[in-house]
Amino acid sequence: MLTVSVISPEAVLFEGQTDSVVAPAFDGQVGILTGHAPMVTLLGTGELRLGGAGKRFQVEGGFLQVVDDVVRVVTEHAKAM
C-alpha cells in the first residue's frame, strides 16, 4: 500500500492509504504503484486519482514526491471531485 498526503495552501485534503495514484504531471499522466522508484515531478492541471481510496481531486500546479511508498502531493490549488 501507498501512504498518501494531498496538501494545498488551504488544507490537508487527504491523508491515508491507497493502492495506486494517477497524477497530472507537467508533461503527461504519471502512475504510481507500490515499490515505485523515488522521484519528484512538477504537477500540471488535471485530475488526481487515488485508486483504492476512491478519491479524486482537480489539481493545478505544485509537485509530487515518491519515497519508500510514501507519496506527497503538494499543490497550489485542489478541489475534491
C-alpha positions in Angstrom: 0.0 0.0 0.0 1.0 3.6 -0.6 0.7 6.2 2.1 -0.6 9.4 0.5 -0.9 13.0 1.5 -2.6 15.7 -0.6 -1.9 19.1 0.6 -2.9 22.6 -0.6 -2.3 26.0 1.0 -5.9 25.9 2.3 -5.9 22.5 3.9 -4.7 18.9 4.1 -7.3 17.3 1.8 -6.3 13.6 2.2 -4.1 11.5 4.4 -4.4 7.8 4.2 -3.5 4.7 2.2 -4.4 3.6 -1.3 -3.1 1.1 -3.8 -2.4 3.5 -6.7 -2.1 7.2 -7.6 -2.5 8.7 -11.1 -1.5 12.3 -11.3 -1.3 15.0 -14.0 2.5 15.7 -14.3 3.5 18.8 -16.3 4.3 16.6 -19.3 1.5 13.9 -19.1 0.0 11.4 -16.7 2.1 9.6 -14.2 1.1 6.4 -12.4 2.4 5.3 -9.0 2.2 1.8 -7.6 3.8 0.2 -4.5 7.5 -0.2 -5.0 7.9 2.8 -7.3 11.4 4.3 -7.6 12.0 7.6 -5.7 11.0 10.6 -7.8 9.9 14.2 -7.8 7.8 15.7 -10.6 6.1 19.0 -11.3 2.3 18.9 -11.5 0.3 20.3 -14.3 -3.5 20.8 -14.3 -5.9 17.9 -14.2 -7.4 15.0 -12.2 -5.5 13.4 -9.4 -6.9 9.9 -8.7 -6.3 7.8 -5.6 -7.1 4.2 -6.7 -8.4 2.0 -3.8 -9.3 5.1 -1.7 -11.8 6.1 -4.4 -10.8 9.8 -4.1 -10.4 12.3 -6.9 -9.2 15.9 -6.9 -8.8 18.6 -9.5 -5.3 20.0 -9.0 -3.4 22.9 -10.5 0.4 23.1 -10.2 2.7 22.0 -7.4 4.7 18.9 -7.1 4.5 15.1 -6.4 7.2 13.3 -4.4 7.6 9.5 -4.0 9.9 7.9 -1.5 9.6 4.5 0.1 5.9 4.0 -0.8 5.1 7.5 0.6 3.5 9.9 -1.9 3.3 13.6 -1.1 1.2 15.8 -3.4 1.7 19.5 -2.7 -0.5 21.6 -5.0 -1.2 25.3 -5.4 -4.9 24.6 -5.8 -7.0 21.5 -5.3 -10.7 20.7 -5.2 -12.4 17.4 -4.3 -14.4 15.9 -7.1 
